[in-house]
């Protein structure tokens, strides 16, 4: 498995993943953009995906929503495979993300 920052080339796959898995996610309010195809990864929407090396398929994702005040929430934090490594890769990527609105990891922790 490998982690990648979501790019526009895989954006459709990410949106399909969110819609497909919205049935098992309790709070889907932040997935609205994926359902209306208006989602675009940027510094207000940092998003990482885990790709299965065997079939180049998206198997897990973490995406944040960061508002104008720097408050962040997870849009989605989900894996289709039962492998803790997916979540470890995603958390490590999110925590090392250079978030445009936040100056320290403490601010990220306080805003979630």
C-alpha positions as CSV (number, residue, x, y, z in Angstrom):
1,X,0.0,0.0,0.0
2,X,1.1,3.5,-0.7
3,X,-0.2,6.9,0.4
4,X,-0.7,9.8,-2.1
5,X,-2.0,13.3,-1.9
6,X,-5.2,13.4,-3.9
7,X,-4.7,14.9,-7.3
8,X,-7.3,16.0,-9.9
9,X,-6.5,12.9,-11.9
10,X,-7.9,10.7,-9.1
11,X,-10.6,13.1,-8.0
12,X,-13.4,11.2,-9.7
13,X,-12.2,7.9,-8.0
14,X,-12.2,9.7,-4.6
15,X,-15.7,11.1,-5.1
16,X,-17.0,7.6,-6.2
17,X,-15.3,6.1,-3.1
18,X,-17.1,8.6,-0.8
19,X,-20.5,8.0,-2.3
20,X,-20.1,4.2,-2.3
21,X,-19.0,4.2,1.3
22,X,-21.5,6.8,2.6
23,X,-23.8,4.0,3.5
24,X,-21.4,2.9,6.3
25,X,-20.4,6.4,7.5
26,X,-22.5,7.7,10.3
27,X,-22.2,11.5,9.6
28,X,-22.4,12.1,5.8
29,X,-23.1,15.8,6.0
30,X,-19.6,16.7,4.9
31,X,-19.7,14.4,1.9
32,X,-22.3,16.5,0.1
33,X,-19.6,18.0,-2.2
34,X,-18.7,14.5,-3.4
35,X,-22.3,13.7,-4.2
36,X,-22.7,16.9,-6.2
37,X,-19.3,16.6,-7.9
38,X,-18.2,20.0,-6.6
39,X,-15.3,18.7,-4.5
40,X,-11.8,19.8,-5.4
41,X,-8.7,19.1,-3.4
42,X,-6.9,22.2,-2.2
43,X,-5.4,23.7,1.0
44,X,-8.9,24.0,2.5
45,X,-9.6,20.4,1.6
46,X,-6.4,18.5,2.2
47,X,-7.0,14.9,1.2
48,X,-4.9,11.8,1.1
49,X,-5.7,8.4,-0.4
50,X,-4.2,4.9,0.2
51,X,-3.7,2.9,-3.0
52,X,-3.4,-0.8,-3.2
53,X,-0.2,-1.6,-5.0
54,X,-1.6,-4.8,-6.5
55,X,-4.4,-3.3,-8.5
56,X,-3.8,0.5,-8.2
57,X,-7.2,0.9,-6.5
58,X,-8.1,3.5,-3.8
59,X,-8.8,1.5,-0.6
60,X,-8.8,4.3,2.1
61,X,-8.9,8.0,2.4
62,X,-8.7,10.9,4.9
63,X,-10.0,14.3,3.9
64,X,-10.3,17.4,6.0
65,X,-12.6,20.4,5.7
66,X,-10.9,23.6,6.9
67,X,-13.1,26.7,7.2
68,X,-12.1,30.4,7.0
69,X,-11.4,30.5,10.7
70,X,-9.0,27.5,10.6
71,X,-11.5,25.1,12.2
72,X,-11.1,21.6,10.8
73,X,-13.3,18.5,10.6
74,X,-12.9,15.2,8.9
75,X,-14.9,14.9,5.7
76,X,-14.1,11.3,5.7
77,X,-11.6,9.0,7.4
78,X,-12.3,5.5,6.2
79,X,-10.7,2.3,4.9
80,X,-12.4,-0.5,3.0
81,X,-9.7,-2.9,4.1
82,X,-9.2,-4.2,7.6
83,X,-5.6,-3.1,7.9
84,X,-4.5,-0.7,10.6
85,X,-1.6,0.3,8.3
86,X,-4.1,2.3,6.2
87,X,-5.1,4.4,9.1
88,X,-1.5,4.8,10.2
89,X,-0.5,6.1,6.8
90,X,-3.5,8.5,6.7
91,X,-2.9,9.9,10.1
92,X,0.8,10.4,9.5
93,X,0.1,12.2,6.2
94,X,-2.6,14.5,7.8
95,X,-0.4,15.3,10.8
96,X,2.6,16.2,8.6
97,X,0.4,18.2,6.2
98,X,1.4,21.9,5.7
99,X,-2.1,23.2,6.5
100,X,-2.4,26.6,5.0
101,X,-4.4,28.1,7.9
102,X,-2.7,26.5,10.9
103,X,0.7,27.3,12.2
104,X,1.2,24.4,14.5
105,X,0.0,20.8,15.0
106,X,-1.4,22.0,18.4
107,X,-3.8,24.2,16.5
108,X,-4.9,21.3,14.4
109,X,-5.5,19.2,17.5
110,X,-7.5,22.0,19.1
111,X,-9.6,22.6,16.0
112,X,-10.8,19.0,15.6
